[in-house]
Amino acid sequence: MSPTNTAAWLTTEKATSLTVGPAPYTPPSPTQLVVRNRALGINLVDWAMQMMSSALFPWTQYPTILGSDIAGEVVELGSSITRFKPGDRVVATATGLTSGTAQGAFQTYSVVAENLTSPIPASVTYSQAAVLPLAISTAACGLFQKDYLALQHPTVTPKPTGETLLVWGGATSVGCNAIQLAVGAGYEVITTSSPKNFDYVRGLGASAVFDYSSPTVTADILAAFAGKKSAGAIAIGGVDPAVNAAVTKACVDIVAGSEGRKFVAMAVQFDPTQLPEGVGAKFIFGSDLKDNEVGPAVFEHFLPKALEEGVFKCAPEPLEGGHGLESIQEAFELGKKGVSAQKVVVTL
Ligand SMILES: NC(=O)c1ccc[n+]([C@@H]2O[C@H](COP(=O)([O-])OP(=O)(O)OC[C@H]3O[C@@H](n4cnc5c(N)ncnc54)[C@H](OP(=O)(O)O)[C@@H]3O)[C@@H](O)[C@H]2O)c1
């Protein structure tokens, strides 16, 4: 008999609170697993989706199940999967926004793709692991996909490339993961954050960090790139479109004025008409790695060993957002207040 499933549903496009109720239990296809969720990360896109709905993902059918970040234990495996067994502790990127409700995170049992799932060692708690999925996926899409920065893939024994990457927004969830992935791939990383997070982002591997609110930040970073070969930039900002416009412009100006790759992977929206001649840029869709070689490069060939050996940290820090599916709406409100080098996590 199938387990009984429950979800936090977004019942209609205009629903202002999630509704907890029964949900179907969906068995996996040959390349999927079912995970009994134990911790769920809350992303900006989750509460933005509730507020803006079809403006963000116009194809969404309601009722729907939001959420991208899960950590829990494997309960059922697709017929072609050999990398996992029932009971394994895993972290996975749920793709409900593009793949339908069975693959949304905010339920007791989620269906996830094998190529976006990684085992987690006993030393890592479910709450720690749940900060990773969408953030590492988005960072990996921007850094490694061939039509983005196309960086060398990460390993636990990186070979220095001699190139330097700009990660704008090192204390964001995406930024914490971008720094570590780039360092694991052999790149030097220059980043930005508030001064209170300078030590934190250095601890993730950044070699230099600049205050993004300094009036001279662009000139200071350009000076830091002098004599270096740039691998390009990943631009990560926040919620405010005006702030994001400033972030993307700074990144474009820095790659334009540095030697090396003149490309910005954009985690936030940007205006392509403002790109100077010779600079490329592309908006990242954080789940695109499910369809290409980057998914397994990260979730199969890098993250399991990197977590096991402690060379990749679960960052940012989890911020307790409550227990149970009923807590998710309150956790959204906590996320809306803004976080600093933290991600709101709900335990189940
Ligand atoms: N395209 C995609 O697929 C995708 C996927 C996920 C996220 N995103 C986007 O990526 C952005 C970051 O998301 P997230 O979840 O990683 O964010 P988050 O963890 O909520 O980010 C919080 C951090 O933002 C930093 N920050 C705020 N304004 C900044 C600025 N002007 N420059 C640099 N850092 C700034 C703050 O750093 P300090 O505390 O140091 O001040 C804070 O720690 C959002 O805009 C989100 O929508 C896109």
The ligand as an SDF file (V2000), in Angstrom:
LIG
                    3D

 48 52  0  0  0  0  0  0  0  0999 V2000
   17.5390   32.6170  -11.9030 N   0  0  0  0  0  0  0  0  0  0  0  0
   17.3290   31.6360  -11.0220 C   0  0  0  0  0  0  0  0  0  0  0  0
   17.0920   30.4810  -11.3650 O   0  0  0  0  0  0  0  0  0  0  0  0
   17.4360   31.9550   -9.5650 C   0  0  0  0  0  0  0  0  0  0  0  0
   17.3940   30.9490   -8.5870 C   0  0  0  0  0  0  0  0  0  0  0  0
   17.5500   31.2960   -7.2540 C   0  0  0  0  0  0  0  0  0  0  0  0
   17.6950   32.6360   -6.9030 C   0  0  0  0  0  0  0  0  0  0  0  0
   17.6950   33.5830   -7.8780 N   0  0  0  0  0  0  0  0  0  0  0  0
   17.8260   34.9910   -7.5570 C   0  0  0  0  0  0  0  0  0  0  0  0
   19.1060   35.1900   -7.0000 O   0  0  0  0  0  0  0  0  0  0  0  0
   19.0330   36.2190   -6.0320 C   0  0  0  0  0  0  0  0  0  0  0  0
   19.5820   35.6860   -4.7420 C   0  0  0  0  0  0  0  0  0  0  0  0
   18.7350   34.6540   -4.2470 O   0  0  0  0  0  0  0  0  0  0  0  0
   19.1640   33.8830   -2.9350 P   0  0  0  0  0  0  0  0  0  0  0  0
   18.0750   32.9830   -2.5420 O   0  0  0  0  0  0  0  0  0  0  0  0
   20.5280   33.3450   -3.1420 O   0  0  0  0  0  0  0  0  0  0  0  0
   19.2180   35.1390   -1.9590 O   0  0  0  0  0  0  0  0  0  0  0  0
   19.2780   35.2480   -0.3850 P   0  0  0  0  0  0  0  0  0  0  0  0
   20.0300   34.1020    0.1740 O   0  0  0  0  0  0  0  0  0  0  0  0
   17.9360   35.5470    0.1410 O   0  0  0  0  0  0  0  0  0  0  0  0
   20.1590   36.5750   -0.3070 O   0  0  0  0  0  0  0  0  0  0  0  0
   20.3250   37.3100    0.8670 C   0  0  0  0  0  0  0  0  0  0  0  0
   21.6410   38.0370    0.7060 C   0  0  0  0  0  0  0  0  0  0  0  0
   21.5430   38.9940   -0.3480 O   0  0  0  0  0  0  0  0  0  0  0  0
   22.6800   39.8070   -0.2350 C   0  0  0  0  0  0  0  0  0  0  0  0
   22.4730   41.0370   -0.9920 N   0  0  0  0  0  0  0  0  0  0  0  0
   21.4400   41.8840   -0.9210 C   0  0  0  0  0  0  0  0  0  0  0  0
   21.6200   42.9150   -1.7810 N   0  0  0  0  0  0  0  0  0  0  0  0
   22.7980   42.7010   -2.4090 C   0  0  0  0  0  0  0  0  0  0  0  0
   23.5350   43.4170   -3.3960 C   0  0  0  0  0  0  0  0  0  0  0  0
   23.0860   44.5620   -3.8940 N   0  0  0  0  0  0  0  0  0  0  0  0
   24.6970   42.8900   -3.8040 N   0  0  0  0  0  0  0  0  0  0  0  0
   25.1510   41.7400   -3.3040 C   0  0  0  0  0  0  0  0  0  0  0  0
   24.5140   41.0130   -2.3510 N   0  0  0  0  0  0  0  0  0  0  0  0
   23.3440   41.5060   -1.9180 C   0  0  0  0  0  0  0  0  0  0  0  0
   22.7890   40.0480    1.2710 C   0  0  0  0  0  0  0  0  0  0  0  0
   24.1620   40.0460    1.5780 O   0  0  0  0  0  0  0  0  0  0  0  0
   24.7230   40.7280    2.9260 P   0  0  0  0  0  0  0  0  0  0  0  0
   23.9820   40.0340    4.0340 O   0  0  0  0  0  0  0  0  0  0  0  0
   26.1660   40.4330    2.9010 O   0  0  0  0  0  0  0  0  0  0  0  0
   24.3560   42.1800    2.8460 O   0  0  0  0  0  0  0  0  0  0  0  0
   22.0730   38.8190    1.8920 C   0  0  0  0  0  0  0  0  0  0  0  0
   22.9270   38.0140    2.6620 O   0  0  0  0  0  0  0  0  0  0  0  0
   17.5570   36.6440   -5.9420 C   0  0  0  0  0  0  0  0  0  0  0  0
   17.3710   37.7820   -6.7430 O   0  0  0  0  0  0  0  0  0  0  0  0
   16.8270   35.4620   -6.5120 C   0  0  0  0  0  0  0  0  0  0  0  0
   15.6130   35.8200   -7.0980 O   0  0  0  0  0  0  0  0  0  0  0  0
   17.5720   33.2820   -9.1850 C   0  0  0  0  0  0  0  0  0  0  0  0
  1  2  1  0
  2  3  2  0
  2  4  1  0
  4  5  1  0
  4 48  2  0
  5  6  2  0
  6  7  1  0
  7  8  2  0
  8  9  1  0
  8 48  1  0
  9 10  1  0
  9 46  1  0
 10 11  1  0
 11 12  1  0
 11 44  1  0
 12 13  1  0
 13 14  1  0
 14 15  2  0
 14 16  1  0
 14 17  1  0
 17 18  1  0
 18 19  2  0
 18 20  1  0
 18 21  1  0
 21 22  1  0
 22 23  1  0
 23 24  1  0
 23 42  1  0
 24 25  1  0
 25 26  1  0
 25 36  1  0
 26 27  1  0
 26 35  1  0
 27 28  2  0
 28 29  1  0
 29 30  1  0
 29 35  2  0
 30 31  1  0
 30 32  2  0
 32 33  1  0
 33 34  2  0
 34 35  1  0
 36 37  1  0
 36 42  1  0
 37 38  1  0
 38 39  2  0
 38 40  1  0
 38 41  1  0
 42 43  1  0
 44 45  1  0
 44 46  1  0
 46 47  1  0
M  CHG  2   8   1  16  -1
M  END
$$$$
